[in-house]
Structures are given as structure tokens and as C-alpha cells.
Amino acid sequence: MEELSTIYKVSILGFFLGIGFGAVAQKTHFCTMGAISDIYFFGDWNRFRSWVLAISAAIIGSQALHLTGIIDLTESIYLSAHLGWGGAVIGGLIFGFGMTLGGGCGNKTLVRLGAGNLKSLLVALFIGLFSYMTLRGLIGLFRLELEGVTTLDLSLWELESQGIQGFLLAAGANLVIANVLPIIIIAGGGLLFCFKCKRFRNSSTDIIAGIFVGSCVPIGWYITGVIGSDEFDPTVLSSLSFIAPVGESLQFLLTFTGSSINFGIAVVGGIILGSFIAAKLSGEFQVEAFTGASDMINHIIGGSLMGVGGVLALGCTIGQGVTGMSTLAFGSVIALVSIWGGGIFGMKYLEEGTIKNAAKSFFNKG
């Protein structure tokens, strides 16, 4: 391992992290879009609580690494002093709506792909195509214009980042309170929300899923921030996110001899393999195709919207909803709420059948 270059060390570890994530997500049916649909259609909050538990675990682990100086989360994209609220809102809404049409968010798409779902193969291809178009292609022009119009430069208010701690310091809180209070309120409140429910406490599957998924985030920070530390060729500090890395993975496959692997690409490959192994071992592997033309069209549109929205919002239900939230970034809170809103609107669209009727239902009933 010592003879390998830093990028290969990081990628190998990311690959194995992805295998674990994919296997656990497949076995426990962890799905953030499914969590929203369970509440909307069945009034079942268990998978949503599992997602909240993942967020809480990610915050506790990541902030422990940050406060002890093992990593510096201010180097991540989430804590930039430039608050792109427009991308967080618009991208989050687009992504949330798209995941309902695509049958799942970014991580669920990869997990289902590993388990033999051909629908998810098409969704993944369109996520990758449109995410890369939004990063560096035609739609990138719109992204840059949106960022230029809506991004707030917090340094004008003497804020070094968009972390909630920084806002508390600016409001007059001392350093200890500013660092500890958000963890207590958000992570502690999340744990209370989860474990006050007896039904959730009795669901070992949902508890394991939440703790494992949440724990993968600080592990990802450690891999890229500590093991990836190299004064000559440093690895960009990052953790789990599944939209832009899918686009990068497609580029890597298409231009292998002229491209380099990275942590995100390795994690994507690991998730697909981990899900495949878990599905095979449990007898759940099954090739699933489209039921008709409308089903196929919905998945194409869903994947395209997720690709665009995930890049605009700087992440998906995991990339912003768990990894971004672990940094306690204000932009991640905005993106997460927007994804929820887009997802709920998508559920109403599936129920009502038209955008117009869905909008009426959304604004009249919430």
C-alpha cells in the first residue's frame, strides 16, 4: 500500500467503502426517496427516521474529526464563503422531483443497478450525461449565470464560511457554544426524533442502516483528508456524493487511457459491486425492465432532472442531505429542505397525473 500513489490509495479505500455502502443499502432497503414516499402514501416514518439517524451519525462523526483537528471541513465545497442559495433551492427542487420519476435518488439508482434493475441503468446513464452537461457542458452556461445572480459573498459580512457555527460567532456567541450548540440541536434533536418512536427502536434493520450510512461519511472525510493528504498531489477533501461522480465515472469509462480515477468514481463502482454481491447472496438479484413507453420516459426525465438538479444543488439526498449536513453548512440545510419539497411535489404529481393538479394539491394541502 505504501508503494502506491496517494490517488490509488484513496481510490482503493473508496472502492471498499462503496462496497460496504452498497451491500448494506441493498440489504436494509435504505432509500431516501422511499422514506418520503412511505410517509406520503402509507404514513410510515421508519425509513425517514433511518435517514435522520444517518444525518445525526454523520454530523457527530464528522464534527468530532473537525473539532479535534484531524481534518478541516472548511476546505470542503460545502463551507465556501460563497452561499449559492439559488442553486440550492432550484437544484434541490429539480432533484427532488426527478427522483420520484426516476424511482429513487442517486444512491438508490446505483444500488438497484447492482441488483439487476435495467431501469436504473438508464437512469444512471442520464444522471451521468446531464450532470456532466451541467458541470462542463451546455447546461453549464445556465449554472454559471444562476450562480452569478444568486450567490451571496459572505465575506462581505466578515464571514469566512457558510457554516452555522460562523453565523453564531457573528451573532456574539463564544467559540465553545458556537461549535457545540448546532451539534446538540441538530444531531441530538435527530437522535431524539428517531429513538422516541418505539416502532423504530424495535427495527434493527433501520437502525443499522442509519448508523452505517451516517458513519460512512466521516470515514470518507478521513480517507480523502488524512490518507489523501499529500503535499505534492493532495486529494480534494470530499466524502459520499453520487451525482457528479456518476458523470465523472462515465467520462472515466469513455476516456480511460486519458483519465484518472478518483475517490468518487471508486465509490460509485464499489456501490454497484456491493449491491450486486448482497443481492446475489440474499437471492434478491432480479433483472427488471420497463413496463411500457411511459415508464421509460418517466425514468429518462427523472434521471435527467437528477443530473441537472444534483449539480446545481451541489449534491443529492446523500451528497447534501447527509454529507453536506455533516459540515453544518447553511447551504446544505437549504438544499435538503428543497429536495424534500421537490420530492413531495413529485409524489403529488404521480398521484394527480398533471403538473397543474399537483401544484393545486401542493399549495392547497401542503
N, C-alpha and C positions, 0 to 999 in steps of 0.2 A: 504493500500500500504506500510505503514511503517513497518508492521509486516512481509512482505515478504523479503526473502533474496535478495541480490543485483542481482544475476543472473536472478531471476524470474522477478524483476522489469524491468531489461534491456530487457528481452525476451518479456514481455508483451508489452512494448512500441515499440519494434522492430516489433512485430506482427501487431500492429495497423499502424505503418509506412508502412509496406509491403502492408496492405490492401489499404491504400491510393494510394501508388505507382501503385499497380496492377489495381485499378479502373481507375485511370487517364490514364495509359498507354493503357488500353483496349479502353477507350472511345475516346482518341485522336489518337490512332494508332501510338504512339511513338515507333519507331524501328530504331536502328542504322544501321542494315543491309539493311533495307528498304530504309534508307536515301542514302546509297551508290548505291543501285540498281536503285533508282529514277533518280539519276544523270546519271548513265551509260546508262540506257535504254531509258529514257524519257527526259533527260536534265532538270529535275525538282529539284531545290535546296532547296525547302522549308523544308522538313524533316531534311535535313542536317543542315540547319540553326537552326532548333529547337534543334538539338544535340549540336551545337556550343553554343547556348544560355544556355543550361543546363550546359555545361562546365564552361562558364563565371559566371553563378549564383553560381555554386559550389565553384569556386575559391574565389569570393568576400565574400561569407558567411563563408567559412572555414578559409580564411586568417584573417577575422575580429575576429573570435574566437581565432585564434592563436596569433595574434598581441596584443590582449587585455589580453592575459594570461589566458583565460578561459579554453583552452585546449592546450596541447603541441603536435603539429603534428610531432615533431621529434621522438616521441615514436611509430609512425606508421611504418608498414613494408616498406612503400614506401620511407622513408627518411633514410634508413640504409646507413652507410658509405661504404657498400659493393655493388657496382654497378654491377648487373648481366646483362650485356648488351647482352650476348649470349642468355640467356633465354628470354629476352625481344624481341630480333629480331626473333629468331627461333619460340618461342612460339606465338608471335604476328602473324607471317605469317601463322603458322599452324591453329591458331584460326580463323583468317580472312577467310582462305579458307574453313574451316569446317563450319562456319556459313552460307555460301552460299549454301552448300549441305544440311545443316540441316534446311533450311528455316527460319533462324533467329538466333540472338545471344542468350546469356543466359537469359536475362530478357524477350525477346520476346517469348522464348520457354515456360517459366513459365506462361506468360500472355495468350498465345494461349492454353496452357494446361487447364487453368481455364475456358476458353471459349469453351471447349469441343473438342479440336483438339487431336485426338488419335496419330497422327504423333508426336506431341510434347511430348506426354507421353513416347514414345520410345526414342526420342532424349534425354529427361531429364534423363531417366534411364542410357543411355550410357554416358552422361556427368558425372553423378554421379559415375558410375563404373570406368571410365577411369581417372577421376580427383583423385579419391581415390587411384587408382593404381599408379598414378604419385606422389601423396603425400607420400604414405606409403607402396606401393606395388611393384610389379615387375618393372614397369617403373621408379620407384623412383631411381633405380640404375643409369639409364641414366641421370636423372635430377641431381643427385649429381655429376656425372662425368662432366656434362656440366658446372655446377656451379664452380667446381674446376678449370676447364681450362679457363673459360672466365670471371670470376668475378674479378673486379678491387677493390682493397682495397684503398679507397680514403684517409684513414687516413695516408697513406704513403706520401701524399701531404699535410698533415695537414688540411684536410677537415673532418669535423665532420659528414657530411651527404651529400647526393647527391642532395640536394635542389638547385635550380637555384640561390637562394639568397647567398648560400655559395660560389658558383663559382664567383659571382660578388664581394663578400667581398675579396676573394683571389686575384682577379684582381685589387684590390685597391679602390673599391667603398666604400663610407661610409655606415653606417648601415641603415640610412633612405632611401637612394637611392636603396640599395640592397633589402630592404623589399618592397618598393613601386613600383619600376620600372617594375618588372615582372608582377605585378597585372595590371598595366596600359597597358602594351604592350599586354599581352595575353588576359586578361579578357576584357579590354577596346577595344582592336582590335577585339575581338569576337563580342562584342555588336555592334560595328560599322559595321562589316561584315553582321550581321543579319538585323539591322534596316535601313540600307541604301537601302534595297530592298523594294519597295512599296508593292509588292505582299505578302511578308512576313509580313509587317506591318498590312496588311489587313486580315491576317489569325489569328484570335484569338485562334483557336484550337492549332496551332503550337506554338504560344507564351505561352499559358497556359501550354502546355506540357513541353516546355523547362524550364520555370521558376519553375514549380512544381518539376520536376525530379531533377533539379540542387539544389533546396532548400532542398530536402530530404537528400542530402549528409552532410551538416553541422548539420542537425538535428540528423543524425546518429552519427556523431562525438560527439555531445553533450550528447546523450543518453549513449554511451559507456564511454566517457571521464569524464563526470561530474556525472551523475546519477549512472554510473557503478563504480565510484571511491570508493574503499573500502580498507583500509589498511591491512585487513586480507585476503580478497579474491577479489583482483582487477580484473575488466574486461579488457580484451585486447582492446586497442584503435583501433576501426575499424569503417567502415561505409558500404555503399552498395557495394556488390560484389556477383556474382551469380554462380561461377564455383565450387570452393572448398566447399562453403556452400551446394550446391546440393549433393555433395558426403557425406558431414557430415550429411545431412538430411537423406540420405538412410541408413547410419550407425545407426543413431538415431532410425529410424523406425524398423530396424532389431534387435537392441540390446537395446531396450527401457529401460528395467529394470537395465541395467548396464551402461547406458549413461546419459549424462546431456545435457539439451537444452542450446543453446547459442543464441546470437543476430542474427547471420547469418541464423541459422536454422529457427528461428522465422520469420525473414523477408521473407524467401522462402515460408513458409506456408501462410503468410499474403498476398503475391502477388497472389498466386493461388486463395485464397478465394476472394480477392478484384476484381480480373478479373472475377471470376465466378458471383459475385453479379452484377457487371456492365453489363456483357453480358446478364444476365437474365433480368435485368431491362430495357435494351435497345432492347431486342428481338434479340440480335445477337448471343446468345448461340446456337451452332450447332455442332453436332457430325460429325467429319470429319475423314475419314480413308484414307488409301493408295490407289493410283490409279493402282498400279501394283508392281511387284517384284523390278524393277529398282528404283522406287520411294522409296520403303522401304530400299533398300540397300544404296541409297544416304543419307537417313536420319540417318541410323546406322553409316555410315562412318563419316558424319558430326558431330554427337553427340560425337563420339569417339575422333575426332580431336579437337573439342572444349574442351573436358575434359582434354586432354593432353596439348594443347596449352595454355589454360587459366591458368593452374597451373604453367607451365614454365614461362609464362609472368607475373605472379603474379596478374592476373586479366583479365577481359573481356572488352567489349566496355563500360561497366559501371564501373567495378572494377578498371580498369586502365584509360579508356578513360574519365571518369568523376571524380570518387573518387580519383584515383591516381593523376590526373591532378590538383585536388583541393589543393594538397600539394605542387605543383610546383616542383615535383621531375623530375630530368632529365631522369631517367629510365622510367617514365610514358610517357614522350614525345617519347622516342624510341619505346616503346611498341605500343603506339597509331598509330604512322606512319606505323609500321609493320603490324598492324591489317588492316589499310587502304589498304596497298599493297596486303596483302593476300586476302582481300575482292574483290579488283579489279581483281586480277588474277582469283579468283573463278568465277566472272562474265564472264570473257573471256572463262573460261573452260566450263561453261554452254552454252555459245554461240557457241564455236568452237567444242565441243564434245570430244576432247582429250587433254591430258596434253601437248603433243608436239605442237599441233597447238595453244593452249592457250599461251604457252611460246613464240612462234614466234610472235603472236599478241601483247603480253605484251611488249616485248622488242623492237619490231619494231615500235609500235604505242604509247606505254606508257599507 
